[in-house]
Structures are given as structure tokens and as C-alpha cells.
Amino acid sequence: MTEAKPGEPVLNKDLLTPDRVVALIPGLKLKLLAEWRYKKTGPRYYKVGRIILYPFDDLEVWFEGLERGGDPDD
């Protein structure tokens, strides 16, 4: 995946549809992803008309923030 530089337009980022996001995260359902959008929680996204797009880099950062437990130094 290409890294977008600060100030670089969003369209230069890798953008994922909700179907692709659900395919990347085991157990995640489209209904839950839609609920997160409604509640304004979950990963950042863009809305173009009815099209929902998630920047891959933002999705990765959001997912890394969900890490729980364990000591990375063990």
C-alpha cells in the first residue's frame, strides 16, 4: 500500500469500501460497521454521496489502537 504524505490529497490514499473492510477484519459485520458510523465511533471514513470509503492507513491506525493486554517486551 502506498503511504500518503502529509498534505497529500486523500485520493492518493488506498480507499476501501465497507465490504473490503469487513473482509480484512475477521468477525466484523457490515451492520456493526454501519452502526459505528451512525454513532460516530470506529474508524474514520469519507462519504461521497452514498459511497462510503475508508482510508487504509487510517484503518490501520485505528485498529492498532484497539490492542489490549500482553507486554510487547516479553
N, CA, C and O atoms as a Maestro MAE file, in Angstrom:
{
 s_m_m2io_version
 :::
 2.0.0
}

f_m_ct {
 s_m_title
 :::
 protein
 m_atom[296] {
  # First column is atom index #
  i_m_mmod_type
  r_m_x_coord
  r_m_y_coord
  r_m_z_coord
  i_m_residue_number
  s_m_chain_name
  s_m_pdb_residue_name
  s_m_pdb_atom_name
  i_m_atomic_number
  :::
  1 25 0.845 -1.178 0.000 1 A "MET " " N  " 7
  2 3 0.000 0.000 0.000 1 A "MET " " CA " 6
  3 2 0.895 1.248 0.000 1 A "MET " " C  " 6
  4 15 1.956 1.272 0.624 1 A "MET " " O  " 8
  5 25 0.447 2.258 -0.701 2 A "THR " " N  " 7
  6 3 1.233 3.473 -0.759 2 A "THR " " CA " 6
  7 2 0.931 4.349 0.443 2 A "THR " " C  " 6
  8 15 -0.208 4.434 0.900 2 A "THR " " O  " 8
  9 25 1.961 4.993 0.941 3 A "GLU " " N  " 7
  10 3 1.826 5.904 2.081 3 A "GLU " " CA " 6
  11 2 1.523 7.299 1.549 3 A "GLU " " C  " 6
  12 15 2.229 7.792 0.669 3 A "GLU " " O  " 8
  13 25 0.493 7.934 2.068 4 A "ALA " " N  " 7
  14 3 0.193 9.315 1.712 4 A "ALA " " CA " 6
  15 2 1.051 10.230 2.572 4 A "ALA " " C  " 6
  16 15 1.171 10.024 3.780 4 A "ALA " " O  " 8
  17 25 1.637 11.221 1.962 5 A "LYS " " N  " 7
  18 3 2.463 12.184 2.688 5 A "LYS " " CA " 6
  19 2 1.564 13.253 3.296 5 A "LYS " " C  " 6
  20 15 0.475 13.504 2.780 5 A "LYS " " O  " 8
  21 25 2.004 13.897 4.399 6 A "PRO " " N  " 7
  22 3 1.201 14.972 4.982 6 A "PRO " " CA " 6
  23 2 0.882 16.031 3.933 6 A "PRO " " C  " 6
  24 15 1.762 16.459 3.187 6 A "PRO " " O  " 8
  25 25 -0.364 16.445 3.880 7 A "GLY " " N  " 7
  26 3 -0.785 17.446 2.916 7 A "GLY " " CA " 6
  27 2 -1.119 16.880 1.551 7 A "GLY " " C  " 6
  28 15 -1.596 17.607 0.679 7 A "GLY " " O  " 8
  29 25 -0.876 15.596 1.353 8 A "GLU " " N  " 7
  30 3 -1.180 14.949 0.078 8 A "GLU " " CA " 6
  31 2 -2.686 14.707 -0.011 8 A "GLU " " C  " 6
  32 15 -3.315 14.381 0.995 8 A "GLU " " O  " 8
  33 25 -3.271 14.861 -1.195 9 A "PRO " " N  " 7
  34 3 -4.711 14.657 -1.335 9 A "PRO " " CA " 6
  35 2 -5.146 13.244 -0.932 9 A "PRO " " C  " 6
  36 15 -4.411 12.274 -1.122 9 A "PRO " " O  " 8
  37 25 -6.343 13.153 -0.379 10 A "VAL " " N  " 7
  38 3 -6.897 11.871 0.071 10 A "VAL " " CA " 6
  39 2 -6.983 10.874 -1.082 10 A "VAL " " C  " 6
  40 15 -6.799 9.675 -0.873 10 A "VAL " " O  " 8
  41 25 -7.253 11.339 -2.266 11 A "LEU " " N  " 7
  42 3 -7.429 10.424 -3.397 11 A "LEU " " CA " 6
  43 2 -6.152 9.679 -3.754 11 A "LEU " " C  " 6
  44 15 -6.200 8.719 -4.524 11 A "LEU " " O  " 8
  45 25 -5.012 10.097 -3.215 12 A "ASN " " N  " 7
  46 3 -3.770 9.362 -3.431 12 A "ASN " " CA " 6
  47 2 -3.633 8.205 -2.448 12 A "ASN " " C  " 6
  48 15 -2.700 7.410 -2.560 12 A "ASN " " O  " 8
  49 25 -4.560 8.098 -1.475 13 A "LYS " " N  " 7
  50 3 -4.525 7.021 -0.491 13 A "LYS " " CA " 6
  51 2 -5.267 5.808 -1.043 13 A "LYS " " C  " 6
  52 15 -6.049 5.921 -1.987 13 A "LYS " " O  " 8
  53 25 -5.013 4.648 -0.441 14 A "ASP " " N  " 7
  54 3 -5.772 3.453 -0.765 14 A "ASP " " CA " 6
  55 2 -7.093 3.527 -0.014 14 A "ASP " " C  " 6
  56 15 -7.108 3.593 1.215 14 A "ASP " " O  " 8
  57 25 -8.191 3.518 -0.739 15 A "LEU " " N  " 7
  58 3 -9.516 3.645 -0.152 15 A "LEU " " CA " 6
  59 2 -10.260 2.319 -0.251 15 A "LEU " " C  " 6
  60 15 -10.263 1.674 -1.300 15 A "LEU " " O  " 8
  61 25 -10.895 1.916 0.858 16 A "LEU " " N  " 7
  62 3 -11.592 0.639 0.924 16 A "LEU " " CA " 6
  63 2 -13.086 0.849 1.111 16 A "LEU " " C  " 6
  64 15 -13.507 1.744 1.844 16 A "LEU " " O  " 8
  65 25 -13.877 0.029 0.452 17 A "THR " " N  " 7
  66 3 -15.319 0.032 0.674 17 A "THR " " CA " 6
  67 2 -15.606 -0.722 1.970 17 A "THR " " C  " 6
  68 15 -14.753 -1.468 2.451 17 A "THR " " O  " 8
  69 25 -16.801 -0.537 2.542 18 A "PRO " " N  " 7
  70 3 -17.147 -1.305 3.744 18 A "PRO " " CA " 6
  71 2 -17.009 -2.822 3.548 18 A "PRO " " C  " 6
  72 15 -16.581 -3.523 4.466 18 A "PRO " " O  " 8
  73 25 -17.362 -3.331 2.375 19 A "ASP " " N  " 7
  74 3 -17.207 -4.770 2.110 19 A "ASP " " CA " 6
  75 2 -15.757 -5.211 2.254 19 A "ASP " " C  " 6
  76 15 -15.481 -6.280 2.799 19 A "ASP " " O  " 8
  77 25 -14.843 -4.402 1.774 20 A "ARG " " N  " 7
  78 3 -13.419 -4.752 1.866 20 A "ARG " " CA " 6
  79 2 -12.915 -4.640 3.297 20 A "ARG " " C  " 6
  80 15 -12.066 -5.428 3.715 20 A "ARG " " O  " 8
  81 25 -13.429 -3.664 4.060 21 A "VAL " " N  " 7
  82 3 -13.040 -3.521 5.467 21 A "VAL " " CA " 6
  83 2 -13.470 -4.759 6.240 21 A "VAL " " C  " 6
  84 15 -12.690 -5.317 7.013 21 A "VAL " " O  " 8
  85 25 -14.716 -5.192 6.032 22 A "VAL " " N  " 7
  86 3 -15.257 -6.376 6.710 22 A "VAL " " CA " 6
  87 2 -14.453 -7.619 6.329 22 A "VAL " " C  " 6
  88 15 -14.249 -8.500 7.165 22 A "VAL " " O  " 8
  89 25 -13.998 -7.700 5.089 23 A "ALA " " N  " 7
  90 3 -13.196 -8.843 4.653 23 A "ALA " " CA " 6
  91 2 -11.828 -8.874 5.334 23 A "ALA " " C  " 6
  92 15 -11.247 -9.945 5.508 23 A "ALA " " O  " 8
  93 25 -11.313 -7.711 5.717 24 A "LEU " " N  " 7
  94 3 -9.989 -7.633 6.358 24 A "LEU " " CA " 6
  95 2 -10.016 -7.967 7.846 24 A "LEU " " C  " 6
  96 15 -9.016 -8.438 8.388 24 A "LEU " " O  " 8
  97 25 -11.146 -7.731 8.517 25 A "ILE " " N  " 7
  98 3 -11.223 -7.909 9.973 25 A "ILE " " CA " 6
  99 2 -12.148 -9.083 10.283 25 A "ILE " " C  " 6
  100 15 -13.366 -8.954 10.162 25 A "ILE " " O  " 8
  101 25 -11.589 -10.222 10.679 26 A "PRO " " N  " 7
  102 3 -12.402 -11.410 10.951 26 A "PRO " " CA " 6
  103 2 -13.490 -11.132 11.986 26 A "PRO " " C  " 6
  104 15 -13.229 -10.549 13.038 26 A "PRO " " O  " 8
  105 25 -14.710 -11.557 11.672 27 A "GLY " " N  " 7
  106 3 -15.825 -11.418 12.592 27 A "GLY " " CA " 6
  107 2 -16.582 -10.106 12.495 27 A "GLY " " C  " 6
  108 15 -17.695 -10.006 13.010 27 A "GLY " " O  " 8
  109 25 -16.007 -9.091 11.845 28 A "LEU " " N  " 7
  110 3 -16.684 -7.806 11.701 28 A "LEU " " CA " 6
  111 2 -17.803 -7.940 10.669 28 A "LEU " " C  " 6
  112 15 -17.614 -8.555 9.620 28 A "LEU " " O  " 8
  113 25 -18.948 -7.375 10.964 29 A "LYS " " N  " 7
  114 3 -20.110 -7.428 10.074 29 A "LYS " " CA " 6
  115 2 -20.421 -6.029 9.541 29 A "LYS " " C  " 6
  116 15 -20.134 -5.029 10.198 29 A "LYS " " O  " 8
  117 25 -21.007 -5.970 8.352 30 A "LEU " " N  " 7
  118 3 -21.386 -4.694 7.760 30 A "LEU " " CA " 6
  119 2 -22.335 -3.911 8.665 30 A "LEU " " C  " 6
  120 15 -22.243 -2.687 8.759 30 A "LEU " " O  " 8
  121 25 -23.243 -4.617 9.328 31 A "LYS " " N  " 7
  122 3 -24.213 -3.955 10.209 31 A "LYS " " CA " 6
  123 2 -23.505 -3.224 11.350 31 A "LYS " " C  " 6
  124 15 -23.873 -2.098 11.685 31 A "LYS " " O  " 8
  125 25 -22.492 -3.856 11.949 32 A "LEU " " N  " 7
  126 3 -21.756 -3.221 13.043 32 A "LEU " " CA " 6
  127 2 -20.963 -2.021 12.529 32 A "LEU " " C  " 6
  128 15 -20.917 -0.983 13.189 32 A "LEU " " O  " 8
  129 25 -20.347 -2.152 11.375 33 A "LEU " " N  " 7
  130 3 -19.598 -1.043 10.779 33 A "LEU " " CA " 6
  131 2 -20.534 0.143 10.524 33 A "LEU " " C  " 6
  132 15 -20.163 1.289 10.776 33 A "LEU " " O  " 8
  133 25 -21.738 -0.126 10.031 34 A "ALA " " N  " 7
  134 3 -22.731 0.929 9.799 34 A "ALA " " CA " 6
  135 2 -23.167 1.561 11.119 34 A "ALA " " C  " 6
  136 15 -23.362 2.774 11.193 34 A "ALA " " O  " 8
  137 25 -23.318 0.748 12.153 35 A "GLU " " N  " 7
  138 3 -23.689 1.261 13.481 35 A "GLU " " CA " 6
  139 2 -22.609 2.196 14.016 35 A "GLU " " C  " 6
  140 15 -22.915 3.243 14.587 35 A "GLU " " O  " 8
  141 25 -21.349 1.816 13.830 36 A "TRP " " N  " 7
  142 3 -20.245 2.677 14.263 36 A "TRP " " CA " 6
  143 2 -20.292 4.022 13.542 36 A "TRP " " C  " 6
  144 15 -20.047 5.066 14.148 36 A "TRP " " O  " 8
  145 25 -20.608 3.995 12.240 37 A "ARG " " N  " 7
  146 3 -20.703 5.266 11.504 37 A "ARG " " CA " 6
  147 2 -21.829 6.114 12.075 37 A "ARG " " C  " 6
  148 15 -21.662 7.319 12.264 37 A "ARG " " O  " 8
  149 25 -22.968 5.502 12.349 38 A "TYR " " N  " 7
  150 3 -24.122 6.211 12.893 38 A "TYR " " CA " 6
  151 2 -23.790 6.843 14.246 38 A "TYR " " C  " 6
  152 15 -24.175 7.979 14.521 38 A "TYR " " O  " 8
  153 25 -23.070 6.090 15.089 39 A "LYS " " N  " 7
  154 3 -22.705 6.565 16.427 39 A "LYS " " CA " 6
  155 2 -21.453 7.431 16.431 39 A "LYS " " C  " 6
  156 15 -21.053 7.957 17.470 39 A "LYS " " O  " 8
  157 25 -20.836 7.575 15.254 40 A "LYS " " N  " 7
  158 3 -19.587 8.344 15.100 40 A "LYS " " CA " 6
  159 2 -18.459 7.763 15.946 40 A "LYS " " C  " 6
  160 15 -17.679 8.490 16.562 40 A "LYS " " O  " 8
  161 25 -18.394 6.444 15.958 41 A "THR " " N  " 7
  162 3 -17.279 5.724 16.576 41 A "THR " " CA " 6
  163 2 -16.645 4.866 15.486 41 A "THR " " C  " 6
  164 15 -17.098 4.888 14.342 41 A "THR " " O  " 8
  165 25 -15.632 4.131 15.819 42 A "GLY " " N  " 7
  166 3 -14.991 3.282 14.815 42 A "GLY " " CA " 6
  167 2 -14.016 4.059 13.959 42 A "GLY " " C  " 6
  168 15 -13.663 5.194 14.280 42 A "GLY " " O  " 8
  169 25 -13.578 3.449 12.867 43 A "PRO " " N  " 7
  170 3 -12.557 4.074 12.025 43 A "PRO " " CA " 6
  171 2 -13.082 5.280 11.246 43 A "PRO " " C  " 6
  172 15 -14.275 5.379 10.959 43 A "PRO " " O  " 8
  173 25 -12.174 6.190 10.913 44 A "ARG " " N  " 7
  174 3 -12.513 7.351 10.075 44 A "ARG " " CA " 6
  175 2 -12.941 6.883 8.700 44 A "ARG " " C  " 6
  176 15 -12.479 5.855 8.205 44 A "ARG " " O  " 8
  177 25 -13.826 7.646 8.091 45 A "TYR " " N  " 7
  178 3 -14.272 7.318 6.747 45 A "TYR " " CA " 6
  179 2 -14.656 8.598 6.015 45 A "TYR " " C  " 6
  180 15 -14.806 9.661 6.617 45 A "TYR " " O  " 8
  181 25 -14.810 8.469 4.716 46 A "TYR " " N  " 7
  182 3 -15.280 9.558 3.872 46 A "TYR " " CA " 6
  183 2 -16.591 9.123 3.244 46 A "TYR " " C  " 6
  184 15 -16.793 7.941 2.967 46 A "TYR " " O  " 8
  185 25 -17.484 10.081 3.018 47 A "LYS " " N  " 7
  186 3 -18.756 9.784 2.377 47 A "LYS " " CA " 6
  187 2 -18.880 10.665 1.144 47 A "LYS " " C  " 6
  188 15 -18.833 11.892 1.231 47 A "LYS " " O  " 8
  189 25 -19.037 10.022 -0.001 48 A "VAL " " N  " 7
  190 3 -19.201 10.718 -1.270 48 A "VAL " " CA " 6
  191 2 -20.572 10.310 -1.800 48 A "VAL " " C  " 6
  192 15 -20.725 9.235 -2.379 48 A "VAL " " O  " 8
  193 25 -21.559 11.165 -1.602 49 A "GLY " " N  " 7
  194 3 -22.931 10.768 -1.923 49 A "GLY " " CA " 6
  195 2 -23.317 9.618 -1.005 49 A "GLY " " C  " 6
  196 15 -23.336 9.767 0.217 49 A "GLY " " O  " 8
  197 25 -23.624 8.475 -1.600 50 A "ARG " " N  " 7
  198 3 -23.943 7.284 -0.807 50 A "ARG " " CA " 6
  199 2 -22.749 6.341 -0.662 50 A "ARG " " C  " 6
  200 15 -22.856 5.289 -0.031 50 A "ARG " " O  " 8
  201 25 -21.637 6.714 -1.236 51 A "ILE " " N  " 7
  202 3 -20.451 5.855 -1.220 51 A "ILE " " CA " 6
  203 2 -19.648 6.119 0.052 51 A "ILE " " C  " 6
  204 15 -19.313 7.263 0.361 51 A "ILE " " O  " 8
  205 25 -19.347 5.054 0.779 52 A "ILE " " N  " 7
  206 3 -18.537 5.134 1.999 52 A "ILE " " CA " 6
  207 2 -17.158 4.576 1.662 52 A "ILE " " C  " 6
  208 15 -17.045 3.501 1.073 52 A "ILE " " O  " 8
  209 25 -16.112 5.309 2.037 53 A "LEU " " N  " 7
  210 3 -14.736 4.888 1.766 53 A "LEU " " CA " 6
  211 2 -13.878 5.064 3.016 53 A "LEU " " C  " 6
  212 15 -13.930 6.098 3.682 53 A "LEU " " O  " 8
  213 25 -13.099 4.046 3.318 54 A "TYR " " N  " 7
  214 3 -12.202 4.055 4.469 54 A "TYR " " CA " 6
  215 2 -10.763 4.109 3.971 54 A "TYR " " C  " 6
  216 15 -10.347 3.218 3.231 54 A "TYR " " O  " 8
  217 25 -9.985 5.130 4.354 55 A "PRO " " N  " 7
  218 3 -8.567 5.143 4.001 55 A "PRO " " CA " 6
  219 2 -7.847 3.996 4.729 55 A "PRO " " C  " 6
  220 15 -7.958 3.867 5.949 55 A "PRO " " O  " 8
  221 25 -7.123 3.181 3.991 56 A "PHE " " N  " 7
  222 3 -6.442 2.021 4.567 56 A "PHE " " CA " 6
  223 2 -5.515 2.434 5.704 56 A "PHE " " C  " 6
  224 15 -5.508 1.791 6.754 56 A "PHE " " O  " 8
  225 25 -4.739 3.489 5.515 57 A "ASP " " N  " 7
  226 3 -3.792 3.920 6.549 57 A "ASP " " CA " 6
  227 2 -4.507 4.302 7.845 57 A "ASP " " C  " 6
  228 15 -4.038 3.971 8.934 57 A "ASP " " O  " 8
  229 25 -5.639 4.997 7.732 58 A "ASP " " N  " 7
  230 3 -6.412 5.381 8.915 58 A "ASP " " CA " 6
  231 2 -7.012 4.155 9.586 58 A "ASP " " C  " 6
  232 15 -7.088 4.089 10.813 58 A "ASP " " O  " 8
  233 25 -7.435 3.192 8.791 59 A "LEU " " N  " 7
  234 3 -7.984 1.948 9.327 59 A "LEU " " CA " 6
  235 2 -6.920 1.198 10.120 59 A "LEU " " C  " 6
  236 15 -7.205 0.654 11.187 59 A "LEU " " O  " 8
  237 25 -5.704 1.169 9.604 60 A "GLU " " N  " 7
  238 3 -4.593 0.516 10.311 60 A "GLU " " CA " 6
  239 2 -4.303 1.191 11.647 60 A "GLU " " C  " 6
  240 15 -4.116 0.514 12.658 60 A "GLU " " O  " 8
  241 25 -4.264 2.513 11.655 61 A "VAL " " N  " 7
  242 3 -4.000 3.267 12.887 61 A "VAL " " CA " 6
  243 2 -5.104 3.001 13.900 61 A "VAL " " C  " 6
  244 15 -4.820 2.760 15.073 61 A "VAL " " O  " 8
  245 25 -6.355 3.042 13.466 62 A "TRP " " N  " 7
  246 3 -7.491 2.770 14.353 62 A "TRP " " CA " 6
  247 2 -7.392 1.361 14.929 62 A "TRP " " C  " 6
  248 15 -7.592 1.162 16.127 62 A "TRP " " O  " 8
  249 25 -7.087 0.392 14.083 63 A "PHE " " N  " 7
  250 3 -7.010 -0.999 14.523 63 A "PHE " " CA " 6
  251 2 -5.886 -1.197 15.535 63 A "PHE " " C  " 6
  252 15 -6.067 -1.906 16.525 63 A "PHE " " O  " 8
  253 25 -4.736 -0.585 15.301 64 A "GLU " " N  " 7
  254 3 -3.612 -0.695 16.235 64 A "GLU " " CA " 6
  255 2 -3.986 -0.126 17.605 64 A "GLU " " C  " 6
  256 15 -3.495 -0.604 18.627 64 A "GLU " " O  " 8
  257 25 -4.848 0.887 17.632 65 A "GLY " " N  " 7
  258 3 -5.282 1.471 18.884 65 A "GLY " " CA " 6
  259 2 -6.195 0.567 19.703 65 A "GLY " " C  " 6
  260 15 -6.481 0.864 20.863 65 A "GLY " " O  " 8
  261 25 -6.653 -0.530 19.111 66 A "LEU " " N  " 7
  262 3 -7.536 -1.475 19.809 66 A "LEU " " CA " 6
  263 2 -6.762 -2.545 20.569 66 A "LEU " " C  " 6
  264 15 -7.362 -3.349 21.283 66 A "LEU " " O  " 8
  265 25 -5.451 -2.564 20.428 67 A "GLU " " N  " 7
  266 3 -4.628 -3.609 21.069 67 A "GLU " " CA " 6
  267 2 -4.841 -3.603 22.569 67 A "GLU " " C  " 6
  268 15 -4.882 -2.546 23.199 67 A "GLU " " O  " 8
  269 25 -4.977 -4.797 23.138 68 A "ARG " " N  " 7
  270 3 -5.197 -4.956 24.569 68 A "ARG " " CA " 6
  271 2 -4.288 -6.045 25.127 68 A "ARG " " C  " 6
  272 15 -3.983 -7.030 24.455 68 A "ARG " " O  " 8
  273 25 -3.861 -5.843 26.378 69 A "GLY " " N  " 7
  274 3 -3.148 -6.881 27.127 69 A "GLY " " CA " 6
  275 2 -1.776 -7.221 26.576 69 A "GLY " " C  " 6
  276 15 -1.367 -6.755 25.513 69 A "GLY " " O  " 8
  277 25 -1.083 -8.049 27.341 70 A "GLY " " N  " 7
  278 3 0.237 -8.501 26.931 70 A "GLY " " CA " 6
  279 2 1.287 -7.422 27.061 70 A "GLY " " C  " 6
  280 15 0.980 -6.230 27.089 70 A "GLY " " O  " 8
  281 25 2.513 -7.852 27.140 71 A "ASP " " N  " 7
  282 3 3.643 -6.936 27.212 71 A "ASP " " CA " 6
  283 2 4.480 -7.159 25.968 71 A "ASP " " C  " 6
  284 15 5.016 -8.252 25.781 71 A "ASP " " O  " 8
  285 25 4.608 -6.155 25.113 72 A "PRO " " N  " 7
  286 3 5.357 -6.346 23.867 72 A "PRO " " CA " 6
  287 2 6.824 -6.683 24.088 72 A "PRO " " C  " 6
  288 15 7.497 -7.137 23.163 72 A "PRO " " O  " 8
  289 25 7.341 -6.463 25.327 73 A "ASP " " N  " 7
  290 3 8.742 -6.753 25.604 73 A "ASP " " CA " 6
  291 2 8.954 -8.204 26.044 73 A "ASP " " C  " 6
  292 15 10.098 -8.626 26.213 73 A "ASP " " O  " 8
  293 25 7.876 -8.977 26.235 74 A "ASP " " N  " 7
  294 3 8.024 -10.383 26.654 74 A "ASP " " CA " 6
  295 2 8.414 -11.259 25.503 74 A "ASP " " C  " 6
  296 15 8.581 -12.466 25.675 74 A "ASP " " O  " 8
  :::
 }
 m_bond[295] {
  # First column is bond index #
  i_m_from
  i_m_to
  i_m_order
  :::
  1 1 2 1
  2 2 3 1
  3 3 4 2
  4 3 5 1
  5 5 6 1
  6 6 7 1
  7 7 8 2
  8 7 9 1
  9 9 10 1
  10 10 11 1
  11 11 12 2
  12 11 13 1
  13 13 14 1
  14 14 15 1
  15 15 16 2
  16 15 17 1
  17 17 18 1
  18 18 19 1
  19 19 20 2
  20 19 21 1
  21 21 22 1
  22 22 23 1
  23 23 24 2
  24 23 25 1
  25 25 26 1
  26 26 27 1
  27 27 28 2
  28 27 29 1
  29 29 30 1
  30 30 31 1
  31 31 32 2
  32 31 33 1
  33 33 34 1
  34 34 35 1
  35 35 36 2
  36 35 37 1
  37 37 38 1
  38 38 39 1
  39 39 40 2
  40 39 41 1
  41 41 42 1
  42 42 43 1
  43 43 44 2
  44 43 45 1
  45 45 46 1
  46 46 47 1
  47 47 48 2
  48 47 49 1
  49 49 50 1
  50 50 51 1
  51 51 52 2
  52 51 53 1
  53 53 54 1
  54 54 55 1
  55 55 56 2
  56 55 57 1
  57 57 58 1
  58 58 59 1
  59 59 60 2
  60 59 61 1
  61 61 62 1
  62 62 63 1
  63 63 64 2
  64 63 65 1
  65 65 66 1
  66 66 67 1
  67 67 68 2
  68 67 69 1
  69 69 70 1
  70 70 71 1
  71 71 72 2
  72 71 73 1
  73 73 74 1
  74 74 75 1
  75 75 76 2
  76 75 77 1
  77 77 78 1
  78 78 79 1
  79 79 80 2
  80 79 81 1
  81 81 82 1
  82 82 83 1
  83 83 84 2
  84 83 85 1
  85 85 86 1
  86 86 87 1
  87 87 88 2
  88 87 89 1
  89 89 90 1
  90 90 91 1
  91 91 92 2
  92 91 93 1
  93 93 94 1
  94 94 95 1
  95 95 96 2
  96 95 97 1
  97 97 98 1
  98 98 99 1
  99 99 100 2
  100 99 101 1
  101 101 102 1
  102 102 103 1
  103 103 104 2
  104 103 105 1
  105 105 106 1
  106 106 107 1
  107 107 108 2
  108 107 109 1
  109 109 110 1
  110 110 111 1
  111 111 112 2
  112 111 113 1
  113 113 114 1
  114 114 115 1
  115 115 116 2
  116 115 117 1
  117 117 118 1
  118 118 119 1
  119 119 120 2
  120 119 121 1
  121 121 122 1
  122 122 123 1
  123 123 124 2
  124 123 125 1
  125 125 126 1
  126 126 127 1
  127 127 128 2
  128 127 129 1
  129 129 130 1
  130 130 131 1
  131 131 132 2
  132 131 133 1
  133 133 134 1
  134 134 135 1
  135 135 136 2
  136 135 137 1
  137 137 138 1
  138 138 139 1
  139 139 140 2
  140 139 141 1
  141 141 142 1
  142 142 143 1
  143 143 144 2
  144 143 145 1
  145 145 146 1
  146 146 147 1
  147 147 148 2
  148 147 149 1
  149 149 150 1
  150 150 151 1
  151 151 152 2
  152 151 153 1
  153 153 154 1
  154 154 155 1
  155 155 156 2
  156 155 157 1
  157 157 158 1
  158 158 159 1
  159 159 160 2
  160 159 161 1
  161 161 162 1
  162 162 163 1
  163 163 164 2
  164 163 165 1
  165 165 166 1
  166 166 167 1
  167 167 168 2
  168 167 169 1
  169 169 170 1
  170 170 171 1
  171 171 172 2
  172 171 173 1
  173 173 174 1
  174 174 175 1
  175 175 176 2
  176 175 177 1
  177 177 178 1
  178 178 179 1
  179 179 180 2
  180 179 181 1
  181 181 182 1
  182 182 183 1
  183 183 184 2
  184 183 185 1
  185 185 186 1
  186 186 187 1
  187 187 188 2
  188 187 189 1
  189 189 190 1
  190 190 191 1
  191 191 192 2
  192 191 193 1
  193 193 194 1
  194 194 195 1
  195 195 196 2
  196 195 197 1
  197 197 198 1
  198 198 199 1
  199 199 200 2
  200 199 201 1
  201 201 202 1
  202 202 203 1
  203 203 204 2
  204 203 205 1
  205 205 206 1
  206 206 207 1
  207 207 208 2
  208 207 209 1
  209 209 210 1
  210 210 211 1
  211 211 212 2
  212 211 213 1
  213 213 214 1
  214 214 215 1
  215 215 216 2
  216 215 217 1
  217 217 218 1
  218 218 219 1
  219 219 220 2
  220 219 221 1
  221 221 222 1
  222 222 223 1
  223 223 224 2
  224 223 225 1
  225 225 226 1
  226 226 227 1
  227 227 228 2
  228 227 229 1
  229 229 230 1
  230 230 231 1
  231 231 232 2
  232 231 233 1
  233 233 234 1
  234 234 235 1
  235 235 236 2
  236 235 237 1
  237 237 238 1
  238 238 239 1
  239 239 240 2
  240 239 241 1
  241 241 242 1
  242 242 243 1
  243 243 244 2
  244 243 245 1
  245 245 246 1
  246 246 247 1
  247 247 248 2
  248 247 249 1
  249 249 250 1
  250 250 251 1
  251 251 252 2
  252 251 253 1
  253 253 254 1
  254 254 255 1
  255 255 256 2
  256 255 257 1
  257 257 258 1
  258 258 259 1
  259 259 260 2
  260 259 261 1
  261 261 262 1
  262 262 263 1
  263 263 264 2
  264 263 265 1
  265 265 266 1
  266 266 267 1
  267 267 268 2
  268 267 269 1
  269 269 270 1
  270 270 271 1
  271 271 272 2
  272 271 273 1
  273 273 274 1
  274 274 275 1
  275 275 276 2
  276 275 277 1
  277 277 278 1
  278 278 279 1
  279 279 280 2
  280 279 281 1
  281 281 282 1
  282 282 283 1
  283 283 284 2
  284 283 285 1
  285 285 286 1
  286 286 287 1
  287 287 288 2
  288 287 289 1
  289 289 290 1
  290 290 291 1
  291 291 292 2
  292 291 293 1
  293 293 294 1
  294 294 295 1
  295 295 296 2
  :::
 }
}
